[in-house]
Amino acid sequence: MASPREEAKARAREIAKGLHLLYGRPPSITWTEEGHLRVSLRLREQPDEALTMATLRVMEQGDRYGHINRLDWQAIWADVHVKMPEGEQ
């Protein structure tokens, strides 16, 4: 049986794989200060509706997800939480 960290890594890799297939380049996977894995991808173009809907289907595999919109750049991200068994948190 995989550890909670390994399960979170596997989920993050699946999200990253889906985003890579959609956008043609690999997203980054990093650890957040809160101890979650974050899959993120900087957007180079404004996605059309079909790509947006496909992106949401991939991103909702995470525990939280969102979009960063700045004047000169945009990014999407999904967090995957390490789910510890009850009593080990």
Backbone bond lengths (Angstrom), bond angles and torsions (degrees), N, CA, C in turn:
res aa  C-N    CA-C-N  psi(-1)  N-CA   C-N-CA  omega(-1)  CA-C   N-CA-C  phi
1 M - - - 1.457 - - 1.539 108.52 -
2 A 1.301 116.08 134.66 1.466 121.21 -178.26 1.528 110.89 -74.42
3 S 1.315 115.22 149.05 1.460 120.50 176.93 1.526 109.42 -72.47
4 P 1.334 117.87 161.12 1.463 120.15 177.65 1.532 112.78 -56.25
5 R 1.325 117.30 -37.72 1.468 120.28 178.36 1.525 110.87 -65.49
6 E 1.330 116.58 -41.87 1.466 120.21 179.44 1.529 111.20 -66.97
7 E 1.328 116.95 -37.77 1.468 120.33 176.45 1.526 110.55 -63.67
8 A 1.335 117.35 -42.05 1.467 120.88 178.12 1.525 110.64 -64.55
9 K 1.325 117.09 -41.31 1.467 120.35 177.93 1.522 111.08 -61.73
10 A 1.331 116.89 -41.56 1.467 120.64 179.50 1.536 110.83 -63.52
11 R 1.323 116.70 -42.11 1.470 120.06 178.08 1.523 110.98 -64.17
12 A 1.330 116.61 -42.21 1.466 120.32 178.96 1.524 110.62 -63.12
13 R 1.333 116.76 -40.26 1.470 119.90 178.25 1.526 111.43 -63.25
14 E 1.327 117.36 -37.13 1.468 120.44 178.27 1.534 111.15 -65.18
15 I 1.321 116.16 -42.20 1.467 119.83 176.94 1.524 109.74 -63.35
16 A 1.333 116.23 -45.42 1.463 120.45 179.48 1.530 111.01 -60.62
17 K 1.310 116.49 -41.41 1.469 120.75 178.95 1.531 110.66 -61.16
18 G 1.323 116.26 -44.15 1.462 120.03 179.46 1.526 112.25 -63.18
19 L 1.338 116.96 -43.79 1.466 120.33 178.94 1.525 111.05 -66.67
20 H 1.325 116.99 -37.32 1.458 120.86 177.80 1.531 110.16 -61.88
21 L 1.321 116.34 -44.02 1.471 120.04 178.15 1.529 111.62 -61.94
22 L 1.322 116.71 -38.97 1.468 120.21 -178.10 1.524 113.26 -73.97
23 Y 1.330 117.11 -38.55 1.467 120.67 -171.35 1.532 114.28 -108.48
24 G 1.332 117.24 -8.53 1.446 120.25 175.76 1.516 115.91 78.48
25 R 1.312 116.94 11.57 1.466 120.74 176.62 1.529 108.18 -151.06
26 P 1.326 115.93 149.81 1.470 118.38 -174.64 1.527 112.17 -77.57
27 P 1.320 116.85 137.44 1.467 120.39 172.60 1.522 109.82 -78.38
28 S 1.309 116.01 168.43 1.464 120.11 175.27 1.529 109.22 -90.49
29 I 1.321 115.02 152.10 1.468 122.17 173.33 1.524 105.98 -125.71
30 T 1.336 116.25 119.50 1.456 121.64 -178.16 1.529 109.65 -134.62
31 W 1.327 115.18 161.54 1.469 120.93 174.14 1.524 108.16 -89.63
32 T 1.333 117.22 135.40 1.459 121.24 175.14 1.520 109.75 -85.47
33 E 1.317 116.11 168.22 1.470 120.24 176.90 1.525 111.72 -62.96
34 E 1.334 116.62 -26.10 1.467 121.11 -179.90 1.521 112.68 -81.50
35 G 1.340 117.54 -3.57 1.452 120.68 179.15 1.515 114.71 89.90
36 H 1.332 117.28 17.42 1.459 122.08 176.96 1.521 109.11 -101.45
37 L 1.312 116.17 160.01 1.452 120.79 172.90 1.525 108.26 -91.31
38 R 1.315 117.15 135.08 1.471 121.60 178.30 1.522 109.17 -118.70
39 V 1.320 114.89 124.52 1.457 122.81 173.47 1.516 105.92 -100.20
40 S 1.328 118.25 122.85 1.463 119.66 -177.59 1.525 110.91 -138.49
41 L 1.319 114.24 150.90 1.459 121.65 -179.14 1.516 108.84 -144.85
42 R 1.312 115.74 126.74 1.456 120.82 175.42 1.522 108.31 -79.18
43 L 1.317 116.40 131.85 1.461 120.98 -178.71 1.521 110.67 -87.05
44 R 1.305 115.53 136.08 1.460 121.02 178.14 1.516 112.27 -98.23
45 E 1.309 115.78 -21.00 1.458 121.03 -178.13 1.525 109.55 -142.77
46 Q 1.301 115.45 161.38 1.467 120.80 176.50 1.530 107.76 -78.87
47 P 1.330 118.81 116.80 1.466 119.79 -178.73 1.525 111.74 -70.33
48 D 1.331 115.07 148.13 1.460 119.30 175.59 1.534 108.58 -77.41
49 E 1.320 116.93 178.82 1.466 120.63 -174.93 1.527 112.20 -62.29
50 A 1.322 117.71 -41.79 1.470 120.53 -178.94 1.530 110.76 -63.17
51 L 1.338 117.08 -43.63 1.463 120.65 178.95 1.528 110.72 -67.81
52 T 1.317 117.44 -37.76 1.461 121.01 177.08 1.525 110.96 -61.21
53 M 1.328 117.44 -45.56 1.468 120.37 -179.54 1.529 111.19 -66.20
54 A 1.330 117.40 -40.37 1.465 120.74 177.51 1.529 110.27 -64.55
55 T 1.326 116.46 -39.10 1.468 121.38 178.24 1.525 110.37 -62.49
56 L 1.311 117.21 -44.43 1.466 120.64 179.28 1.524 111.79 -61.99
57 R 1.334 117.00 -38.35 1.474 119.42 178.22 1.525 110.89 -63.08
58 V 1.320 117.45 -37.00 1.466 120.82 177.35 1.526 109.96 -71.37
59 M 1.331 116.52 -47.42 1.467 121.17 -174.55 1.527 112.72 -65.00
60 E 1.314 117.37 -31.74 1.465 118.55 -177.49 1.526 112.28 -72.31
61 Q 1.314 118.42 -1.37 1.464 121.40 171.01 1.531 110.57 -73.18
62 G 1.328 116.88 -16.78 1.457 121.81 177.31 1.527 110.78 -82.57
63 D 1.322 115.38 172.90 1.460 120.34 178.13 1.523 111.91 -83.83
64 R 1.318 115.74 -27.80 1.478 123.29 174.07 1.511 106.43 -145.59
65 Y 1.320 115.96 150.13 1.462 118.36 175.48 1.518 109.21 -152.93
66 G 1.323 115.00 160.56 1.454 118.23 -178.47 1.510 112.99 -168.92
67 H 1.318 113.26 -170.28 1.460 122.55 -173.86 1.524 107.70 -139.38
68 I 1.315 116.10 135.38 1.466 121.75 175.23 1.515 107.19 -108.56
69 N 1.312 116.98 126.38 1.459 121.36 -177.62 1.518 109.16 -124.97
70 R 1.310 117.13 106.20 1.459 123.36 177.82 1.527 108.39 -109.22
71 L 1.298 116.58 170.36 1.462 119.92 179.96 1.520 112.64 -59.28
72 D 1.330 117.29 -40.64 1.459 120.04 -173.84 1.527 114.84 -111.30
73 W 1.341 119.32 1.56 1.456 121.00 176.55 1.529 111.45 -161.93
74 Q 1.331 115.29 161.26 1.456 122.87 177.20 1.525 109.01 -135.38
75 A 1.320 116.21 153.16 1.461 120.89 176.49 1.524 108.85 -148.24
76 I 1.320 115.02 155.85 1.463 121.93 173.12 1.525 107.39 -118.16
77 W 1.323 116.55 151.86 1.454 120.70 -179.41 1.527 110.80 -148.88
78 A 1.320 115.11 153.10 1.463 122.19 173.97 1.524 107.60 -138.42
79 D 1.316 116.84 132.12 1.462 122.38 176.84 1.522 109.73 -100.11
80 V 1.316 115.13 139.11 1.462 122.42 174.77 1.526 106.42 -118.11
81 H 1.318 116.33 120.69 1.464 121.19 -178.44 1.526 110.32 -85.65
82 V 1.306 115.96 145.08 1.461 121.63 172.91 1.522 105.47 -82.07
83 K 1.321 116.48 113.90 1.467 121.30 -175.03 1.524 109.71 -95.48
84 M 1.326 114.16 102.12 1.464 120.45 -179.29 1.533 109.08 -82.14
85 P 1.333 117.43 145.20 1.472 120.16 175.96 1.523 111.17 -60.32
86 E 1.309 116.69 151.84 1.461 122.12 177.96 1.533 109.62 -52.77
87 G 1.311 116.33 137.61 1.449 121.78 178.36 1.520 113.59 89.84
88 E 1.342 118.30 -11.99 1.457 121.72 -179.89 1.528 111.57 -109.42
89 Q 1.304 117.30 9.63 1.462 119.90 -175.57 1.449 113.20 -84.63
